[in-house]
Amino acid sequence: MKFKSPPVNSLSLDFLTEFCISLEKLENDRACRGVILTSAVPKIFSSGLDITEMCGKSTEHYAEFWRAVQEMWLRLYSSNMVTVAAVNGSSPAGGCLIALTCDYRIMAENPKFSIGLNEAQLGIVAPFWFKDTFVNVVGHRVAESSLQLGSLHPAPEAHRIGLVDELVPEEKLKDRATAVMQQWLALPDHARQLTKTMMRKAVLDRLVAHREEDVQNFISFISKESIQKSLRMYMEMLKKKKS
């Protein structure tokens, strides 16, 4: 599955809805046992959540958007398929979350590409389920400092801290992802799926149990004038960069 939402594959409401529908179709196709996620946009895997969805909108819109973000994570994190992220560009914030949610992460060996949950840089707090997913991959200490600093890790550092499982030259990324997929699919599905459920159930159950509360927390946080102001400033900065 290739992300193709130029210029930076930002996770808009439309993107998230289409992503979930595509995943559901693959889940329902018994011939499909695994999916490789990558980008069709050069130099970017996904820039994360679309800031325009979180700025100057109604509380109803914020609720709909956040439920779509939750749904994307719940579907991908609980997927019965083998999920491999072939990270062929930078992947901040929500883009990093998609990669973290996969079973295996391979990143292009380019020091200009970075990955991380950098929400703190925008004055935003990564939700508990972002944090839980991150801790499960890199461990508590690395996650704590990285989340507080809003760190974006260049590819070599991301590999060193275990955020990605391996680095390969960009031109070999697709072949390596295919080889890893074949390795995982050589195992009986039933045993692998039950093991995955066992490992991930507590984190999944926690969001399911607090889903509506999480939506309300997001609305209350994102509606604050101080947060809206910092998002507007960030959008202005992006506009200046483009021009």
C-alpha positions in Angstrom: 0.0 0.0 0.0 1.5 3.3 -1.1 0.6 6.6 0.5 0.0 9.2 -2.2 -1.4 12.4 -0.8 1.0 15.2 -2.0 2.8 17.2 -1.0 3.6 15.4 2.3 1.1 12.6 2.9 -0.4 14.4 5.8 -3.1 12.5 7.7 -6.3 14.4 6.8 -9.7 13.1 7.7 -10.1 11.9 4.0 -6.7 10.2 4.1 -7.5 8.4 7.4 -10.9 7.3 6.2 -9.6 5.9 2.9 -6.7 4.2 4.7 -9.1 2.4 7.1 -11.3 1.3 4.2 -8.3 0.0 2.3 -7.1 -1.9 5.4 -10.5 -3.4 6.0 -10.7 -4.6 2.3 -7.3 -6.3 2.7 -8.2 -7.9 6.1 -11.4 -9.3 4.4 -9.4 -10.7 1.5 -8.3 -14.2 2.6 -5.7 -14.3 0.0 -3.9 -11.3 1.6 -1.8 -12.2 4.6 0.4 -9.2 4.8 0.8 -5.6 3.8 3.9 -3.4 3.2 3.2 0.3 3.9 5.4 2.8 2.0 5.2 6.2 0.3 4.7 7.2 -3.3 5.8 10.7 -2.5 9.6 11.3 -2.7 11.6 12.0 0.6 8.5 11.7 2.9 6.8 8.7 4.4 4.1 10.8 6.1 4.3 14.2 7.8 1.8 13.1 10.4 -1.6 14.6 11.4 -3.0 17.3 9.1 -2.7 20.5 11.2 -5.5 22.2 9.1 -7.9 19.6 10.6 -7.0 20.8 14.1 -7.1 24.5 13.6 -10.1 26.8 13.6 -12.7 24.0 13.3 -15.8 23.1 15.3 -15.8 20.7 18.2 -17.8 18.3 16.1 -15.1 18.3 13.5 -12.3 17.7 16.1 -14.3 14.8 17.4 -14.8 13.2 14.0 -11.1 13.7 13.1 -9.8 12.2 16.4 -12.1 9.2 16.1 -10.6 8.6 12.6 -7.1 8.8 14.1 -8.0 6.3 16.8 -9.6 4.0 14.2 -6.5 4.0 12.0 -4.4 3.0 15.0 -6.8 0.4 16.3 -7.1 -1.3 12.9 -3.4 -1.3 12.2 -2.2 -2.3 15.7 -4.7 -5.2 15.9 -4.4 -6.3 12.3 -4.2 -10.1 11.7 -2.0 -9.3 8.7 1.8 -9.1 8.9 2.5 -5.3 8.6 5.9 -4.0 7.4 6.7 -0.3 7.2 9.1 0.5 4.4 10.0 4.0 5.6 11.4 5.8 2.4 11.4 9.3 3.8 11.0 11.5 6.9 8.3 10.4 9.2 7.4 12.8 12.1 4.6 12.5 14.6 1.6 10.6 13.2 3.8 9.2 10.4 6.1 7.8 13.1 3.0 6.3 14.8 2.0 4.4 11.6 5.5 3.0 11.4 5.6 2.1 15.2 2.2 0.3 14.8 3.6 -2.1 12.2 5.2 -5.4 13.1 8.6 -4.5 11.5 10.2 -1.3 10.3 12.8 -0.9 7.6 14.1 2.6 6.9 16.1 4.1 3.9 19.7 4.6 4.9 19.7 8.4 4.5 20.8 10.7 7.3 18.6 13.4 5.9 15.5 11.3 6.7 14.3 11.5 10.3 11.5 9.8 12.4 10.0 10.5 15.8 7.1 11.7 17.9 7.9 15.4 17.8 4.5 16.7 19.1 6.1 18.5 22.0 7.8 20.9 19.5 4.3 22.1 18.5 3.2 22.5 22.1 1.1 19.3 21.7 1.2 16.3 24.1 1.3 12.9 22.5 -1.7 10.8 23.7 -1.2 7.9 26.1 -1.7 5.3 23.3 1.0 7.0 21.1 3.2 6.8 24.2 2.4 3.2 25.0 3.2 2.2 21.4 6.5 4.1 21.5 7.5 2.6 24.9 6.8 -0.9 23.6 9.3 -0.4 20.8 12.2 1.6 22.3 11.8 1.2 26.0 10.7 3.6 28.8 13.9 5.7 29.2 14.4 6.5 25.5 10.7 7.1 25.0 10.5 9.5 28.0 13.4 11.7 26.9 12.4 11.6 23.2 8.8 12.5 23.9 9.7 15.4 26.3 12.1 16.8 23.8 9.9 16.2 20.8 13.0 14.5 19.2 13.2 13.7 15.5 15.9 11.0 15.1 18.0 10.8 11.9 17.9 7.4 10.3 21.2 6.1 11.9 20.1 7.2 15.4 16.6 5.8 14.9 18.3 2.4 14.2 20.6 2.7 17.1 17.7 3.3 19.6 15.6 0.5 18.1 12.9 2.8 16.6 13.5 1.1 13.2 14.7 -2.5 12.9 17.1 -2.0 10.1 18.5 0.4 7.6 19.0 -0.4 3.9 20.1 1.7 0.9 17.0 3.4 -0.6 17.1 1.5 -3.9 17.0 -1.8 -1.9 14.2 -0.9 0.4 11.4 -2.6 -1.6 13.3 -5.8 -2.1 14.3 -6.0 1.6 10.7 -5.3 2.7 9.5 -8.2 0.4 12.2 -10.5 1.8 11.2 -9.7 5.4 7.5 -10.3 4.5 8.3 -13.7 3.1 10.2 -14.6 6.3 7.2 -13.7 8.5 4.7 -15.4 6.2 6.7 -18.6 6.4 5.2 -19.1 9.9 1.7 -20.5 10.5 -0.7 -17.6 10.6 -2.6 -18.9 13.6 0.3 -19.0 16.0 1.7 -15.7 14.9 -1.7 -13.9 15.1 -2.4 -15.3 18.7 1.1 -14.2 19.8 0.6 -10.7 18.4 -2.8 -10.4 20.1 -1.2 -11.5 23.4 1.6 -9.0 23.1 -0.6 -6.1 22.1 -4.0 -6.7 23.9 -3.3 -4.6 27.0 -2.4 -1.5 25.0 -5.4 -2.0 22.6 -7.8 -2.6 25.5 -6.7 0.6 27.2 -7.7 2.8 24.3 -11.0 0.9 23.7 -11.9 1.3 27.3 -11.2 5.1 27.3 -12.0 5.9 23.7 -14.6 8.5 24.3 -12.7 10.1 27.2 -9.7 10.3 24.9 -11.8 12.1 22.2 -13.1 14.6 24.9 -9.5 15.2 26.1 -8.4 15.9 22.6 -11.3 18.4 22.0 -10.6 20.2 25.3 -6.9 20.4 24.6 -7.0 21.4 20.9 -9.7 24.0 21.6 -7.5 26.0 24.0 -6.6 29.4 22.6 -3.0 28.9 23.5 -2.8 25.7 21.5 -4.8 27.2 18.6 -2.3 30.1 18.6 0.8 27.9 18.5 -0.8 25.9 15.6 -1.5 29.1 13.7 2.0 30.2 14.2 3.3 26.8 13.0 1.1 27.0 9.9 2.4 30.5 9.2 6.0 29.3 9.5 5.3 26.5 7.0 3.8 29.0 4.6 6.9 31.1 4.8 9.1 28.1 4.2 7.2 27.2 1.1 7.4 30.7 -0.3 
